[in-house]
Amino acid sequence: MNHYRFYRKHELAFARNLLSKAKQSLKQILFISGSSGVGKTSFFDLFKKEYCDGCLVIKGGFQPLNQNHNIAY
């Protein structure tokens, strides 16, 4: 996982900045999106494990309804 942390240094810094603001009672939300297989779940799991002790973290997903409509949950 160390190589992953190196390649995602900018993204982790951005997410840590949002977390810092949230800990100051400033409402924050972070959406993680991307194509299949780019590491969204790995990024989420690493960030939650390393930085979110004592935080409420909500993980959702995306489900296509049909060709023209999608729903996030």
DAJOWO-V158013 format. One record per residue. N is the residue number from 1. RES is the residue in one small letter. PHI is phi in degrees with one decimal (NA if undefined). NEAR is the number of other C-alpha atoms within 8 Angstrom. D_LAST is the distance of its C-alpha to the last C-alpha in whole Angstrom. Layout:
BEGIN
[[N	RES	PHI	NEAR	D_LAST] [N	RES	PHI	NEAR	D_LAST]]
END
This chain:
BEGIN
[[1	m	NA	4	28] [2	n	-62.4	5	31] [3	h	-64.2	6	31] [4	y	-64.1	7	27] [5	r	-60.0	9	27] [6	f	-63.5	7	30] [7	y	-72.5	6	28] [8	r	-106.5	9	25] [9	k	-56.7	8	28] [10	h	-63.6	6	27] [11	e	-65.0	7	23] [12	l	-64.4	10	24] [13	a	-63.3	8	26] [14	f	-61.9	8	23] [15	a	-66.1	10	21] [16	r	-64.0	9	24] [17	n	-62.9	8	25] [18	l	-62.9	11	22] [19	l	-63.4	9	22] [20	s	-59.9	8	25] [21	k	-65.3	11	24] [22	a	-63.2	10	22] [23	k	-68.4	7	25] [24	q	-96.8	6	27] [25	s	67.4	6	24] [26	l	-97.5	7	23] [27	k	-61.1	6	20] [28	q	-138.1	8	18] [29	i	-142.4	5	15] [30	l	-128.1	6	14] [31	f	-101.5	4	12] [32	i	-111.6	6	13] [33	s	-135.5	5	13] [34	g	160.7	6	16] [35	s	-66.7	5	18] [36	s	-59.2	5	17] [37	g	87.2	5	20] [38	v	-87.6	6	20] [39	g	107.0	7	19] [40	k	-61.3	10	16] [41	t	-65.9	6	15] [42	s	-61.4	7	19] [43	f	-61.6	9	19] [44	f	-58.3	9	16] [45	d	-62.3	8	18] [46	l	-63.4	8	21] [47	f	-62.3	11	20] [48	k	-61.1	10	19] [49	k	-67.2	8	22] [50	e	-83.4	7	25] [51	y	-126.5	7	24] [52	c	-107.2	10	21] [53	d	-63.0	7	23] [54	g	82.1	4	23] [55	c	-102.7	5	20] [56	l	-87.9	5	16] [57	v	-119.9	6	14] [58	i	-111.4	4	10] [59	k	-114.4	4	9] [60	g	-121.3	6	5] [61	g	-155.3	6	5] [62	f	-141.0	8	6] [63	q	-132.7	8	8] [64	p	-70.1	8	11] [65	l	-86.7	8	12] [66	n	-159.2	6	16] [67	q	-61.0	5	18] [68	n	-110.7	5	17] [69	h	-134.3	7	14] [70	n	-131.4	9	10] [71	i	-136.9	8	7] [72	a	-101.3	7	4] [73	y	-136.2	6	0]]
END
